[in-house]
Structures are given as structure tokens and as C-alpha cells.
Amino acid sequence: MLSKKLPFCIDHFSLAGTHRDKPIQLLMGLGFTTADTYKDRTVHWIFDNSYFELCTYIEGGTATWLSQQVKTTNLPRVHSYRLSVKGSDPNPMHDALKAAFPENVGDINNPFRQEVRYSDGGWNLAGYQTFFVSNFEPFTDILFGATTHLTKELIVKNPNKYPHINGAKRLAYITAYCDSQERFDEAEKAITALYNAAKDATDVGYNLDTYQLVDKEAYIDEFGCEPREGVSKLPIVAVAFEGANQEFVKRRAYDMNIAYFEKDGKLYVDCRRTLGWFLIFLPEEK
């Protein structure tokens, strides 16, 4: 049985699905507040350190992130990661990753801007700069790179961002499933190499800093069911949160007829049908 938590530095990750309504209803029902931009049809859930977003696609179509593309198959699934960049200059992170992986790191894109509304402050123009990391196993079937927020004060560093009514404050970790010993070893090596190259240029305290790997036996042991096979090379199977009130979430899950269970002080809510994940609510700090 293989299970291991590794340090990482994800700015945010993206869920690809075929519909907006069901994921929004599910997450709002469980007490998460969406900071829905509406302008480009993406939907955002923002926390103190990181965030995730929902993007809608046609099953079997194509997802495009600037100049990078992947197939949108086996939805819902996480189809995109952006690594976290410190400050508003993309060059230190780009230089660090380029030095470590010269054949995989592309050029920095020109700034991209979109209107966002993550608080009661109204619409604001947010800016981003991105570069891609390509042909880097096992992250070759997702959109993968690093994004510099030119206006991070509008997002995770916004003291007035919409609070989650369930009390969730942080994205604690994400869990990825490895379908073999070889995949586990490959993923561990890749994540460790990326983190070691990026750690001095990442936004410490404002990223998703823990990535858990599990094999099939560890998945069954933790979640009590068989994993969904063939989703992607390294599918995300669970997302864990800190700060939420477990009793509140449990009652909401019960009212919505969503399966849940408790184990080792954690509350697990089975959202595989709509999101592809279990949601894990860690014990509240006393």
C-alpha cells in the first residue's frame, strides 16, 4: 500500500465538466460561496491560500489555455494546474524552472486580463502572465504551467473576498491516484523535482502546498471503494479543506442526499458523480 504527501506549490487548479449548474448547486449546497466571474463562464471558489475553478466543455472536445490544448475526455476531471509564482514578476520562476528543465519550459506569454468579481467591491480588471511546462510526465494530458497574478490582491490576498458559509478557509491538500507502482514513482519524482526547482520563487503561504499520492490499495483503504480507472494519467480523486464546520457540512450533505462518512476525525463527502472527487473536511482546530 502506497500513500505519501509531498510538498508542492499549486496556485490553482481547474475542473473540467460538461455543465455549470450541477457543480455550482452541489458546492453551494455544501456551504461554499462561488465568486462566479460570469464574464467568461468560469466559476471560482477562492480560499485564503489558493482556489479552484470550474470550466465547461463538450465531452471529447478540446480545452485551450492560450497556446496549449488538451482533449476534454472522461469528464468531470481536473484538466489544468498552474504553479504558484511569488510577486508580480514571472521571470524568477521562469528562470528557475527553465534552468532545471530547459527542454520543457516555454516562453512567458503577454499579460492576459479579464474582469472578475471576487468580493462586494464590484468588477475589477485582473491580470495574469503564464508560461507552459510541456512534455513533462505525468502532466502531459492536462494544461500545465505557471501563472503570475499581477493583481493577487483581488483574489486570495483580498481581505474582503466572499467567505464560505461552511467556514472553510484553506485548501489543505489534493489527492491523486496512481494506477501502478511505476506511475507512483514517476509522479513522486516529478513533483519533487518541480518543487525543488520552484520553491524559492513560489508564493509561500499563498499556494496549495501539499499533494498526496495514493495507489489502488491505499485508495480503497481510505475511501472504501474502487477508484475510477482511466480518467487521466494522474487523476485528482479528493480535495481537502481546513476550517469548515463538519456538523454543518454533514447536515447539508444529509439534506441533499449525498453519501458521507467519518474516519479518523475527517468528514468525507462523496461528490464523485458531479465533481469526480471526495471532499474531505479536516477536524476544526480547537
Secondary structure, 3 states (H helix, E strand, C coil): CCEEEEEEEEEEEEEEECCCHHHHHHHHHCCCCCCCCCCCCCEEEECCCCEEEEEECCCCEEEEECCEEEEECCCCEEEEEEEECCCCCCHHHHHHHHHHCCCCECCCCCCEEEEECCECCCCEEEEEEEEEECCCCCCCCCEEEEEEECCHHHCCCCCCECCCCCCCCEEEEEEEECCCHHHHHHHHHHHHHHHHHHCCCCCCCCCEEEEEEECHHHHHHHHCCCCCCCCCCCCEEEEEEECCCHHHHHHHHHHCCCCEEEECCEEEEEECCCCCEEEEECCCCC
